[in-house]
C-alpha cells in the first residue's frame, strides 16, 4: 500500500507541476503578444498557480509513504486531532478573507499586476474556508497516522477528480450519442444541426452564439436532459468516487469515527481541486470564488457522511446506514446542483406575469446559502456527536477503575460482618 501511495503521489505531483509550467509558459506568451487580454492572461496564470500549489500538496503524502518503505515501520496508531490553536488560527484567517477578497477584486481588472498578484490571493481565498472546515471537523477526533491523513487528502485532490472526470465525460458522450441518434431520425432536426455546425465554424462572437443556442437551451428536452445529467447522474458519480482513498482502507476495519474523518479529508481534497480550477475567470473572480465556498462545504460534508457510512458497514455490518447516508449525500449534492443549474438557467428565461426572474433568482440564491450553512452546521454537529461517542466509553472505564477498590473494600466488610 505504501508503494502504491508513493507511485500515485509522485505521478500526480509531476503531472500537476508540469501542467502548471505549461500554463505559465502560455501565460508568458500571452503577455508578450500584442493584445494579450486581461481576463485570458489572468486566468492562465490562475491555472498555473493552482496546478503548482496542488502538486506541492502531494509531496507530504509521497514523503510519508517513502519513509514507511525505507524504515519499514508499522503504521502509527490513530492520533487525536487537538486543533485548539489551529481552530483559532483558521478562524482569524476567515475574518481576514474580506480583506483578501477586496485586494483581489481591486487588482483583478488591472492588466499590469493581476497576472502576478491574483494567483496567490486566489489560492489563499480557496484554501482558508476549506482549512477552517477541516480543523472544525477533525477537532478532538482520531485522524489516523500522517501517512494516512495526507494520503487521503492527496487521493481526493488528484485521483478522485481524474476518475470522476473520466466517468462524467463518458456519460456525457453517451448522452450526445443518444441525442444524435434521435436527431438523425428527424430530417428537420438534422438540417438544423447542419446549420448549427456551419454557424460554429463561421462565428466566434459569444453574444451571437448565445442568441443562436438560446432556443435550444429553452427546449424542454434539452432542459430535462441537462437537469438529469447535472442534478442526478453527476452527484451519483461524485459521491461514490470522492472518498476514493477510503476504498484503499477497506480491509483495515475503520471505526465509524475514523470513516468520518477519512471522508472529511477526502472531500476536502476534492473541494480544493474543484474550487481552485472552477473559479479562475479574472473578470468575475470575486463572485466565482465566493460562490465556490458553499460548494466546498457541500463536498466536505457529503464525503464525510459517506465515509462514516462505509466504515459503519465494514466494521459493524450496518449496510442500511451506508445506504441511507449515501442516499442523503446524493440528495444534498443533487439539491445543490439543481439550485445552481436553475439559478444559471433563469438568466435565459423570460419574466412571467406572476413573479419576476430577479425575485426567483434571489430565492434560489437564499436556498443555496441556507444549504451551505446547513452543511457547515452538520459538520460541527457530527464532530460533537462523535466526540461524545468516544468520550462516553472512556469515562465509564475510568469510573469503573476508580470505584473498583471501594467495591472490593465493601465486599470485605460485608464478609467480616457475616
Secondary structure, DSSP 8 states (H G I E B T S, - for coil): -HHHHHHHHHHHHHHHHHHHHHHHHHHHHHHHSS---HHHHHHHHHHHHHHHHHHHTTHHHHHHHHHHHHH-------EE---HHHHHHHHHHHHHHHHHHHHHHHHHT-HHHHHHHHHHHHHHHHHHHHHHHHHHHHTTSEEE-HHHHHHHHHIIIIIHHHHHHHHHHHHHHHHHHHHHHHHHT-HHHHHHHHHHHHHHHH---HHHHHHHHHHHHTSHHHHHHHHHIIIIIHHHHHHHHTTHHHHTTGGG---HHHHHHHHHHHHHHHHHHHHHHSS--STTHHHHHHHHHHHHHHHHHHHHHHHHHHHHHHHH--HHHHHHHHHHHHHHHHHHHHHHHHHHHGGGS---SSS-HHHHHHHHHHHHHHHHHHHHHHHHHHHHHHHHHHHHHHHHHHHHHHHHHHHHHHHHHHHHH-
